[in-house]
Amino acid sequence: MNERIRVAVLDDYQHVARQMADWSPVDALADVVVFHDHIDDEAELARRLAPFDVVCVMRERTAMTASLIGALPRLKLIASTGRANASIDLDAAATRHVEVVHTNYASTPTIEFTWAAILGLARNLANETASVRAGGWQQGLGVELAGKTLGLLGLGRIGSAVARIGQAFGMKVIAWSQNLTTEGAAEHGVERVEKDVLFARADVLSIHVRLSERTLGLVGAVQLALMKPTARLVNTSRGPIVDEAALVDALTHGKLAGAAIDVYDPEPLAADHPFRRLPNVLATPHIGYVSEEMYRTFYDDTVRNVVAWIGRVRS
């Protein structure tokens, strides 16, 4: 490859990609362009990315679909953050001889953020803060977590850590997932229950399963109808796991006390989406994994991955 390599870094929402890593090793070998906006229209996105050999993506913010990959004749490398990225069509990439590489990842920021969301929702922090900023004062009553039941949809690496923190707050923790056994739950001091029981008993229901064909729409109108009107739902996993229309209906008509939502389908969240205005929703812009430490890991590894790839293609 004699022509100078061009590298695109996508969806740098916070304008921090250059600060989180030393890009000089890449700059010495290639022209790097960082994009801070997000483009939904695939045709427009293809026009933007057509001149680039390398596309660096941040998690699933921009989907590398088969049609997009096929529209980028120069594309040779997709450098993704995280250990896996379901929004990259790996078969299409392989067919077009496009290499896909990933970075390291840690669950710590998502675990911590889940509890920030639970606590913020329980104590109505968004509305109380808004009241103070507007010159007001106390607006409502929060709820205590001690003695309440924490229901976990998924008890894997993240779910089990969330369970330990719930236990430290004095909560009873129950869980269900397709593969969870009674013995597996007991190892974490958690009671395994059937799915319907999970939704019916939970005072706080937190979602910690991966998005797949089995979990797409797993939380729908039927499951939400089983929940107590005093219960709260927290989703820091993936938007499509929950039927958004059903959740909006439940929150609008008092079937649920509230929800903390960090993930949506699609993203970014539409400007007119009900989650932006419902008073019983704590809505955040998919920041569960967005920490300085995680970003340094992501971008340091991305730099190494890109430099290593350039070395291979030029050797």
C-alpha positions in Angstrom: 0.0 0.0 0.0 2.0 3.0 -1.3 -0.6 5.7 -1.0 -0.9 7.3 2.4 -3.3 5.5 4.7 -6.4 7.4 5.9 -8.0 6.7 9.3 -11.5 7.8 10.4 -12.4 7.9 14.1 -16.2 8.0 14.5 -18.6 9.3 17.0 -16.3 11.2 19.3 -19.2 12.8 21.1 -17.2 14.3 23.9 -14.3 15.5 21.8 -11.8 13.5 23.8 -10.4 10.8 21.5 -7.2 12.8 20.9 -6.8 13.4 24.7 -7.3 9.8 25.8 -4.3 8.3 23.9 -1.1 9.2 22.3 -2.0 9.1 18.6 1.5 10.1 17.4 2.4 6.6 16.3 -0.6 6.5 14.0 -0.1 10.1 12.9 3.4 9.2 11.7 2.0 6.5 9.5 -1.4 7.8 8.4 -3.8 10.7 8.1 -6.2 10.7 11.0 -9.6 12.4 10.9 -11.8 12.5 14.1 -15.5 13.0 13.6 -17.6 14.3 16.5 -21.0 14.0 15.1 -23.2 11.0 14.3 -24.7 10.2 10.9 -27.8 8.0 10.7 -28.2 8.1 6.9 -26.2 5.3 5.5 -25.7 6.8 2.1 -24.4 10.0 3.6 -22.2 8.0 5.9 -20.8 6.0 3.0 -19.9 9.2 1.2 -18.1 10.4 4.3 -16.1 7.2 4.8 -15.4 6.4 1.2 -11.8 7.9 1.3 -10.8 5.9 4.4 -8.8 2.7 4.7 -9.4 2.3 8.4 -12.6 3.1 10.4 -12.4 3.2 14.2 -15.8 2.7 15.8 -16.9 3.3 19.4 -18.9 0.3 20.5 -22.2 0.1 18.6 -22.7 3.9 17.9 -22.2 3.4 14.2 -23.3 0.0 12.7 -20.9 -1.4 10.2 -23.6 -3.2 8.1 -23.1 -5.4 5.1 -24.4 -2.6 2.8 -22.1 0.0 4.3 -19.0 -2.2 4.2 -19.9 -3.0 0.6 -20.1 0.7 -0.2 -16.5 1.4 1.0 -14.1 0.1 -1.6 -11.0 1.4 0.3 -11.9 -0.1 3.7 -9.4 -2.6 4.9 -9.7 -2.4 8.7 -12.5 -1.9 11.3 -11.0 -1.1 14.7 -13.7 -1.5 17.3 -13.7 -0.7 21.0 -14.8 -3.5 23.3 -14.2 -7.2 23.1 -17.1 -7.8 20.7 -19.4 -5.6 18.6 -22.7 -7.1 17.4 -23.3 -4.1 15.1 -20.4 -5.2 12.8 -21.4 -7.6 10.1 -18.4 -10.0 10.5 -19.4 -12.2 7.5 -19.6 -9.2 5.2 -16.2 -7.9 6.5 -14.7 -11.3 5.9 -16.1 -11.5 2.4 -14.6 -8.1 1.5 -11.3 -9.1 3.2 -11.8 -6.4 5.8 -10.0 -7.2 9.1 -11.9 -6.5 12.4 -10.0 -5.9 15.6 -11.1 -5.2 19.2 -9.9 -3.7 22.4 -9.9 -4.7 26.1 -12.9 -3.9 28.2 -13.9 -3.9 31.8 -17.3 -4.1 33.4 -16.5 -1.8 36.3 -18.0 1.4 34.9 -21.3 -0.3 34.0 -21.6 -1.9 37.4 -21.0 1.4 39.2 -23.3 3.3 36.8 -26.1 0.8 37.4 -26.1 1.7 41.0 -25.9 5.4 40.2 -29.0 4.9 38.2 -30.8 2.8 40.8 -30.0 5.3 43.6 -30.8 8.3 41.4 -34.2 6.8 40.5 -35.0 5.8 44.1 -34.3 9.3 45.4 -35.8 11.2 42.5 -32.5 13.0 42.0 -33.1 14.4 38.5 -36.3 16.2 39.5 -35.0 17.4 42.8 -31.9 18.8 41.1 -34.0 20.5 38.5 -36.1 22.0 41.2 -33.1 23.5 43.0 -31.7 24.9 39.7 -35.0 26.5 39.0 -35.1 28.2 42.4 -37.4 25.6 44.0 -37.0 23.1 46.8 -38.2 19.6 47.8 -40.5 18.1 45.3 -41.3 14.6 46.4 -40.5 11.5 48.5 -37.8 9.0 47.7 -37.8 5.4 48.7 -35.4 3.3 50.8 -33.7 0.2 49.3 -33.1 -1.7 52.5 -35.6 -4.5 52.8 -36.7 -4.2 49.2 -36.3 -6.9 46.5 -33.8 -6.4 43.7 -34.7 -8.5 40.7 -31.9 -9.2 38.2 -32.6 -10.2 34.7 -29.2 -11.9 34.2 -26.6 -12.9 36.8 -23.4 -13.0 34.8 -20.3 -10.9 35.3 -22.2 -7.6 35.7 -25.4 -8.9 37.2 -23.6 -10.8 40.0 -21.5 -7.7 40.9 -24.8 -5.7 41.0 -26.2 -8.4 43.3 -23.4 -8.0 45.8 -23.9 -4.3 46.1 -27.7 -4.8 46.5 -27.0 -7.2 49.3 -24.7 -4.6 50.9 -27.7 -2.3 50.9 -29.8 -4.9 52.7 -31.8 -5.9 49.7 -33.2 -9.3 48.9 -31.8 -10.4 45.5 -33.6 -12.7 43.1 -32.6 -13.5 39.5 -33.6 -15.3 36.3 -32.1 -15.9 33.0 -32.5 -18.7 30.4 -29.4 -20.5 31.6 -29.3 -19.7 35.3 -29.6 -22.6 37.7 -30.6 -22.7 41.3 -27.1 -23.7 42.2 -25.5 -21.0 40.1 -27.6 -18.3 41.8 -26.9 -19.7 45.2 -23.2 -19.3 44.7 -23.8 -15.5 44.7 -26.3 -15.6 47.6 -29.1 -15.0 45.2 -32.5 -16.8 44.9 -33.2 -18.2 41.4 -36.9 -17.7 40.5 -39.0 -18.2 37.4 -39.3 -15.3 35.0 -42.8 -14.3 35.8 -42.0 -14.4 39.5 -39.0 -12.1 38.9 -41.1 -9.4 37.4 -43.9 -9.8 40.0 -41.7 -9.7 43.1 -39.1 -7.1 42.1 -39.2 -3.6 43.6 -36.2 -2.8 41.4 -35.8 -4.8 38.2 -32.3 -4.4 36.6 -31.4 -5.8 33.2 -28.1 -7.5 32.7 -28.4 -9.9 29.7 -26.7 -9.6 26.3 -28.8 -8.6 23.3 -29.4 -11.7 21.1 -32.2 -13.3 19.2 -33.3 -14.9 22.5 -33.4 -11.6 24.4 -34.8 -9.2 21.8 -38.0 -7.9 23.2 -37.6 -10.1 26.3 -39.2 -7.4 28.4 -42.6 -6.6 26.8 -46.1 -5.6 27.8 -46.8 -9.0 29.4 -43.8 -8.8 31.7 -44.3 -5.1 32.6 -48.0 -5.9 33.5 -46.7 -8.3 36.1 -44.7 -5.7 37.9 -45.9 -3.7 41.0 -47.1 -0.2 40.3 -44.5 0.8 42.9 -41.7 -1.0 41.1 -38.9 0.6 39.1 -37.1 -0.7 36.0 -33.4 -0.1 35.2 -31.9 -0.8 31.8 -28.1 -0.3 31.3 -27.8 -3.3 29.0 -29.2 -2.8 25.5 -32.3 -0.9 24.3 -34.0 -3.6 22.1 -34.2 -6.0 25.1 -37.2 -3.8 26.3 -40.3 -3.1 24.2 -40.0 0.8 24.3 -43.6 1.4 23.4 -44.8 -1.0 26.2 -42.5 0.7 28.7 -43.7 4.2 27.7 -47.3 3.1 28.1 -46.6 1.6 31.6 -44.8 4.7 32.7 -47.5 7.1 31.3 -50.4 5.3 32.9 -48.9 4.7 36.3 -48.3 1.0 35.9 -44.7 1.5 37.0 -43.3 4.1 39.5 -40.4 4.9 37.3 -37.5 3.8 35.0 -33.9 4.6 34.6 -32.9 4.1 31.0 -29.4 4.4 29.6 -29.8 2.5 26.3 -32.2 2.9 23.4 -33.2 1.7 20.0 -32.1 3.5 17.9 -29.4 5.8 19.3 -29.0 8.7 19.7 -32.5 9.0 21.2 -34.9 10.9 19.0 -35.4 14.5 20.0 -39.2 14.0 20.5 -39.0 10.6 22.3 -41.3 10.4 25.4 -38.3 9.3 27.5 -37.0 12.9 27.3 -40.1 14.4 29.0 -41.7 11.7 31.2 -41.3 12.9 34.8 -40.8 9.4 36.2 -37.9 8.6 33.8 -34.2 9.1 34.6 -32.8 9.1 31.0 -29.1 9.2 30.3 -27.3 9.1 27.0 -25.7 5.6 27.0 -23.0 6.5 29.4 -22.8 3.3 31.5 -19.4 2.5 30.0 -18.3 6.1 29.5 -15.5 6.7 32.0 -12.1 8.3 31.6 -10.4 5.0 32.6 -12.4 3.0 30.1 -11.8 5.5 27.3 -8.1 5.4 27.9 -8.2 1.6 27.5 -10.3 1.9 24.4 -8.2 4.5 22.6 -4.8 3.2 23.7 -5.7 -0.2 22.4 -7.1 1.2 19.2 -3.9 3.1 18.5 -1.9 -0.1 19.1 -4.3 -2.1 16.9 -4.1 0.4 14.0 -0.3 0.7 14.2 0.1 -3.1 14.3 -2.2 -3.5 11.2 -0.3 -0.9 9.3 2.9 -2.7 10.1 1.4 -6.0 8.8 0.2 -4.5 5.5 3.5 -2.8 4.8 5.7 -5.7 5.7 
